[in-house]
Every structure is written in C-alpha cells, then in structure tokens.
Amino acid sequence: MAAGIELVGLTKRFGHPATGHTAVDGIDLSVSGGEFFSLLGPSGCGKTTTLRLIAGFEEPTAGRILLDGADVSHVPPHKRNVNTVFQSYALFPFLSVSDNVAFGLKYAQVSKAELRQRVGDALALVSMSDFAARRPSQLSGGQQQRVALARALVLNPAVLLLDEPLGALDAKLRRSLKVELKALQERVGITFIYVTHDQEEALTMSDRIAVMNAGRIAQIGTPQEVYESPADAYVADFLGAANLLEVVVAARGDASSVKLGDIVLTTSNNVPAEPGAVAQAVIRPERVRVEEHGSAGPNRVPALVERLVYLGAATQVIVRLATGESLQAVVQNSDAAGWSQGTPVHVYLPADALRVLAGDAAPLPADAEALAS
C-alpha cells in the first residue's frame, strides 16, 4: 500500500556545527501516498542528501521524517518500508537476473513457492521474464535498470526512492524509459520519490516537483506550475530555457505593467513589487512571437534578427531588441524562412506569458525615477 512522506524542519549538517556545511536546511515537505514526486536541482543542492535521509542512510541533524504518520527519523534503513534504486544499479555480477531480484526476499522469511511467484511477477512487471537466467553483464543498460527496479519492487515497499536511475543511459534510451517508468509507477500505485538534475525528466514524469537550491526548496508545484509560473529567477532559469529581462515596475494590480526601456508592457500576473522598483520579468522562448517589422498592437518591441539556429523540428531565433536586450524565440521552420541576420522584425511578448518574478526587485536609482512615471 502506498504511504505518504512528511519532512518537518529536516536539516543535515556535515562537519563542525560552526564551520561545517549545511546540505539540507530546514526542509518542510509533504508527499501524498501514490504520488510521483521529484526533487530537482543542480549538483550540490541537497536533493540526494534528502533522499538518503528518507532512506535512512544518513541521520538528520534536526527535524523529523514521518512515514505514514510514524516518525522514522532514527529507524535503521532495513526497518523502514522503503527501498532505493541507485544510478549504478548495484547488481550482483555473479548472480542471474532471477537471483538478483530474489536476493532481498531470501531474508524476508517467505516460502520458496511465494519467492518464485513474487520474482516472476516482478520480472513480468518490467518485461524481463525472458532474461531471468542471464547475468547482468549480458544485459544492456536499460535492461539492467529494469532488473534493479524489479529487485526493489519485489519487496513491496511503501515508498520507492530513485536516485538518478536514468543518468548512466544514453539520451534516446532515457527518453523511452521515462515513459515506461511513469507507466510502471501508475500500475504499481506506490509512492515514488525521484531525484534528478534533468528538468525534462522531472517535467515528463512527475505529479509534483520540488526545485531545490542550496539545501532549501525554492518552489513546489505541478510541472505546469513551476514551468509557467516560476517563483523566482533561479527556478525560471533552471527549469528550461528562459528569457530574463530587467524591467521597471510601472503599475500593479488588475492592470499590471512594466517598462522595458521606454516601452510599456502589460503582464497578466500581479506584479510582486511597488511601482518604481527594478525587477526581473521572464518569458519562455516558445511563447515569444516574431512578427513582420511594423506590426501594431500592445506588447510589441522592435528588434533585429541576430542569428538563426536550426533545431530540426523548429528554429531558434536570436534577436536583439531595440532596448539592447538579447532574446531567444523558438518558431516553426516555415515561419523563419524569410529571415536572415539583420532582418528587422517586431517581437510580440503576450501578456499572459510575461511574468514578473518575486524576490528580484530593487529600488529604482534616484536619477532614473522618471522611467517609471
């Protein structure tokens, strides 16, 4: 049965209390039973340490770890109803696939008949029944990953922890296994907590994502929420390509607007700063529209095409705005057919796609206050 996980003020420090490193800094987090939840962030952000704390491989310095409401903060790993799949898979090279999957059950006091049944069911679940007699060295990377999953799932854990399990695979195989892994989680119905630095993996598979930064959670939300409505510049920049623009807040409330140079741009979100403050606005490249020079209407900025990059399914267009900023757009190949370096265009920044970020505002210098008026 799926179990929920709750972290309350979870903290982990390494080294001396005064001079050591705080890897996890007072995290509060609740994961529902049966949820596919991802911890996303760059190396050193604390995501793997958080996973190791949940697994019991590390002792928390402070805070609590609750598994279905029971405090397991100081319970040893083998007594927690969780299991972990590592990036390296850690399969025993001298055992067959079947024996690798059965390894944990041999210490679980189950009958031989039940052991065979559960191993067979686990291998069938990951489509590896035909490879039961092979050794790990006779398997591809993707097949080894499936065996590692079967070995973890055969013990019927309440929570499965996955530490970048696709990291050692090539890009094409990762893409196919992402779909398989999400489908597998939906079939078994248990809680998955997945650690990755790959934002595409997190967006593809997760029910919710926690973006981590320096041991803390910067934002929690659904993939759509964190991608389209990032909490700050860190989240916007880390989670996919983003155009970040320095703007001056002109108005807030129902008619929020900012100034980019002398150009007034409206925005759909309530600007989290007072008029006259310098802030950052974000817009995703796929939401930027490049139009013919002279296009009329609000939220349009004159620009010049600087570079075209063919991406296969689309074209990346780098433009230089009249205000001096560089901006990237992703457009259909047919739309970019008539452009070249130096082509004058207008760039349309839709109000519903232009978001002013919190936490980056600063008072406008006194000699520039007129810009906001």
C-alpha positions in Angstrom: 0.0 0.0 0.0 1.3 3.5 -0.9 2.5 5.6 2.0 2.9 9.3 2.4 6.1 11.0 3.4 6.3 14.2 5.5 9.5 16.1 6.3 9.3 18.6 9.1 12.2 21.0 9.5 14.6 18.4 8.1 18.2 19.5 8.5 21.5 17.8 7.8 24.9 19.4 8.6 28.3 17.8 7.9 31.4 18.7 9.9 31.7 21.1 12.8 28.5 22.9 13.7 30.2 26.3 13.3 32.3 25.7 10.2 30.7 22.7 8.5 28.4 22.5 5.5 24.6 22.5 5.7 23.5 20.2 3.0 19.7 20.2 3.9 18.5 23.4 5.5 15.1 23.1 7.4 13.0 21.4 4.7 9.2 21.1 5.1 7.6 18.8 2.6 4.6 16.6 2.3 4.3 13.8 -0.3 1.0 12.1 -0.7 0.6 8.3 -1.0 0.8 7.1 -4.6 2.4 10.3 -5.8 5.3 10.6 -8.3 7.3 13.3 -6.6 10.6 14.7 -8.0 13.4 16.5 -6.2 15.0 18.6 -8.9 18.2 20.8 -8.8 21.9 21.1 -9.7 24.7 19.1 -8.1 25.2 20.2 -4.5 21.7 21.5 -4.0 20.8 18.8 -1.3 18.5 16.6 -3.3 20.5 13.3 -2.9 21.2 14.0 0.8 17.4 14.5 1.3 16.8 11.1 -0.4 19.5 9.4 1.8 17.8 10.9 4.9 14.5 9.4 3.9 16.1 6.1 3.1 17.9 6.1 6.5 21.5 6.1 5.1 22.1 9.5 6.8 21.0 10.7 10.3 19.2 14.1 10.4 20.9 16.8 12.4 17.4 18.2 13.2 13.8 17.7 12.2 11.6 14.7 11.6 10.8 12.2 8.8 7.3 10.8 9.0 6.3 7.7 7.0 2.5 7.4 7.1 2.5 9.5 10.2 5.1 7.4 12.1 8.4 9.1 13.0 11.2 7.0 11.4 13.9 9.7 11.7 16.2 7.3 13.7 14.9 4.0 12.5 17.6 2.0 10.6 17.3 1.6 6.9 16.3 -2.1 6.9 13.4 -1.4 9.2 11.9 1.3 7.0 9.3 0.2 4.4 11.2 2.0 1.7 13.6 0.8 -1.0 16.1 2.6 -3.2 17.2 2.3 -6.8 20.6 3.8 -7.5 22.2 5.3 -10.6 24.8 2.4 -10.7 22.0 -0.3 -10.2 24.4 -2.2 -7.9 23.5 -5.6 -9.4 25.5 -8.7 -8.3 27.5 -9.7 -11.3 27.9 -13.4 -10.3 24.1 -13.9 -9.8 21.5 -14.4 -12.5 18.7 -11.8 -13.1 16.3 -14.0 -11.2 18.6 -14.4 -8.2 19.4 -10.7 -8.2 15.7 -10.0 -7.9 15.2 -12.7 -5.3 18.1 -11.6 -3.1 16.2 -9.5 -0.7 13.4 -12.0 -0.3 15.8 -14.7 0.9 15.9 -12.7 4.2 12.2 -12.0 4.4 11.1 -15.4 5.6 8.9 -16.3 2.6 8.3 -19.8 1.2 10.1 -21.0 -1.9 6.8 -21.0 -3.8 6.0 -17.5 -2.8 9.5 -16.4 -3.6 9.2 -17.8 -7.1 5.8 -16.2 -7.6 6.9 -12.8 -6.5 10.1 -12.9 -8.5 8.2 -13.9 -11.6 5.6 -11.2 -11.1 8.3 -8.6 -10.6 10.2 -9.6 -13.8 6.9 -9.6 -15.7 6.1 -6.1 -14.4 9.3 -4.8 -16.0 9.1 -7.0 -19.1 12.2 -9.0 -18.2 10.8 -12.6 -17.8 12.7 -13.9 -20.8 16.0 -12.8 -19.3 15.7 -14.5 -15.9 18.7 -16.8 -16.4 21.1 -14.2 -17.8 23.9 -12.4 -15.9 24.0 -8.6 -15.6 27.0 -8.5 -18.0 24.8 -10.0 -20.7 22.2 -7.1 -20.4 22.1 -3.7 -21.9 22.0 -0.6 -19.6 18.2 -0.3 -20.0 17.7 -3.9 -19.1 19.9 -3.6 -16.0 17.8 -0.7 -15.0 14.7 -2.8 -15.2 16.2 -5.5 -13.1 17.2 -3.0 -10.5 13.6 -1.8 -10.4 12.2 -5.3 -10.1 14.6 -6.1 -7.3 13.3 -3.0 -5.4 9.6 -3.6 -6.2 9.7 -7.3 -5.3 9.9 -6.3 -1.6 6.6 -4.4 -1.9 7.9 -1.1 -0.4 5.5 1.6 0.6 7.9 4.2 -0.9 10.4 3.7 -3.7 13.3 6.1 -3.8 15.1 6.6 -7.1 18.5 8.4 -7.2 19.0 9.5 -10.9 18.4 5.9 -12.2 18.5 7.0 -15.8 21.7 9.0 -15.5 24.0 6.4 -16.9 21.9 5.8 -20.1 22.2 7.4 -23.5 19.7 10.2 -24.4 17.5 8.1 -26.7 17.1 5.3 -24.1 16.4 7.8 -21.3 13.5 9.2 -23.4 11.8 5.9 -23.9 12.4 4.7 -20.3 10.9 7.9 -18.8 7.6 6.9 -20.3 7.9 3.4 -19.1 8.9 4.4 -15.6 5.8 6.7 -15.2 3.6 3.9 -16.6 5.1 1.4 -14.1 4.5 3.8 -11.2 0.9 4.1 -12.2 0.5 0.3 -12.4 2.0 -0.5 -9.0 0.5 2.5 -7.3 3.2 3.2 -4.8 4.9 6.4 -3.9 7.9 7.3 -6.0 10.4 10.0 -4.9 12.7 10.7 -7.8 16.0 12.7 -7.6 17.3 14.2 -10.8 19.1 17.2 -12.2 17.4 16.7 -15.6 14.5 19.1 -15.8 13.0 17.2 -18.8 12.8 14.0 -16.7 11.1 15.9 -13.9 8.6 17.6 -16.2 7.8 14.4 -18.1 7.1 12.0 -15.2 6.2 14.0 -12.0 2.9 14.7 -10.4 4.7 17.4 -8.5 8.2 18.8 -8.4 10.3 20.4 -5.6 13.0 22.6 -7.1 15.9 22.8 -4.7 18.6 25.4 -4.2 21.4 25.5 -1.6 19.7 22.9 0.7 16.3 24.6 0.6 13.2 24.3 -1.5 12.8 27.2 -3.9 9.3 26.1 -5.3 6.9 23.2 -5.1 4.2 22.7 -7.7 2.9 20.6 -10.7 5.2 20.6 -13.7 3.0 23.1 -15.4 3.0 25.5 -12.4 6.8 25.5 -11.9 7.5 25.9 -15.6 4.9 28.5 -16.5 4.8 30.4 -13.2 8.3 30.2 -11.7 8.6 31.6 -8.2 11.9 33.4 -8.9 14.7 33.9 -11.4 16.6 30.8 -10.1 13.6 28.5 -10.8 12.9 30.2 -14.2 16.5 29.9 -15.3 17.0 26.3 -14.1 13.7 24.8 -15.4 14.1 25.1 -19.1 15.2 27.9 -21.4 14.1 31.3 -20.2 14.4 34.9 -21.3 15.1 37.1 -18.3 14.6 40.8 -18.8 15.3 43.7 -16.4 12.3 45.9 -16.2 10.9 48.8 -14.1 7.5 48.3 -12.5 5.0 50.9 -13.8 1.8 49.7 -12.2 0.5 46.8 -10.2 -2.9 45.2 -9.5 -5.5 44.5 -12.1 -3.7 46.5 -14.7 -0.1 45.4 -14.0 2.6 46.8 -16.3 6.3 47.3 -16.6 8.7 49.3 -18.6 11.4 47.9 -20.8 13.3 51.0 -21.7 10.6 53.4 -22.9 8.2 50.6 -23.9 5.3 49.7 -21.7 4.5 46.0 -21.4 1.4 44.7 -19.7 1.6 41.4 -17.7 -1.1 39.1 -16.5 0.3 38.3 -13.1 0.0 40.8 -10.1 3.5 42.3 -10.1 5.2 41.5 -6.7 6.9 44.9 -6.4 5.9 48.5 -5.9 5.9 51.0 -8.9 9.3 52.4 -9.5 11.2 49.2 -8.5 13.6 47.4 -10.8 12.5 43.8 -11.2 13.0 40.8 -13.5 10.5 39.5 -16.0 10.6 36.1 -17.6 9.1 34.7 -20.8 9.7 31.3 -22.3 11.2 31.2 -25.9 8.3 29.2 -27.3 5.9 31.9 -26.2 7.8 34.7 -27.9 6.3 35.6 -31.3 8.5 37.1 -34.0 6.4 39.2 -36.5 6.9 41.4 -39.5 8.5 44.7 -38.9 5.9 47.3 -38.2 3.3 45.0 -36.6 0.9 47.1 -34.5 -0.6 46.3 -31.1 0.4 46.2 -27.4 3.5 44.4 -26.0 5.4 44.6 -29.3 9.1 45.6 -29.3 11.2 46.4 -32.4 14.2 44.1 -32.9 16.8 42.8 -35.4 17.4 39.1 -36.1 21.0 38.2 -34.9 21.1 34.5 -35.5 19.1 31.5 -36.7 19.7 28.1 -35.3 18.1 25.1 -37.0 16.9 22.6 -34.3 15.3 20.1 -36.5 11.6 20.3 -35.5 11.9 24.1 -35.1 14.2 27.1 -35.5 15.7 29.1 -32.6 15.8 32.8 -33.5 18.1 35.1 -31.5 17.0 38.7 -31.7 18.4 42.0 -30.4 15.7 44.2 -29.0 15.7 48.0 -29.7 16.2 48.4 -25.9 19.5 46.4 -26.2 18.5 43.1 -24.7 19.1 39.8 -26.4 16.0 37.5 -26.6 15.5 34.0 -28.0 12.4 32.6 -29.6 11.5 29.1 -30.9 9.4 29.2 -34.1 8.2 26.9 -36.8 10.7 26.4 -39.6 8.3 27.7 -42.2 7.9 31.0 -40.2 11.6 31.6 -40.2 12.1 31.0 -43.9 12.3 34.7 -44.9 14.6 35.9 -42.2 18.4 36.3 -42.1 20.9 38.1 -39.9 20.0 41.8 -39.8 16.3 41.4 -40.7 14.2 44.0 -38.9 11.2 42.4 -37.1 8.8 43.1 -34.2 8.7 40.8 -31.2 5.4 40.2 -29.5 5.5 39.3 -25.8 2.0 38.1 -24.9 0.8 39.5 -21.5 -0.3 36.0 -20.3 3.2 34.7 -21.0 5.2 37.6 -19.5 5.7 37.1 -15.7 7.3 39.5 -13.3 9.2 37.5 -10.7 9.3 37.8 -6.9 12.4 38.3 -4.9 14.4 40.2 -7.5 13.0 43.7 -7.1 15.2 46.6 -6.1 14.5 50.3 -5.5 15.0 52.4 -8.7 18.0 54.7 -8.5 17.0 58.3 -7.8 18.3 59.6 -11.1 16.2 57.1 -13.0 12.8 57.5 -11.2 11.3 59.3 -14.2 11.4 56.0 -16.2 8.6 54.6 -14.1 6.4 57.6 -14.3 
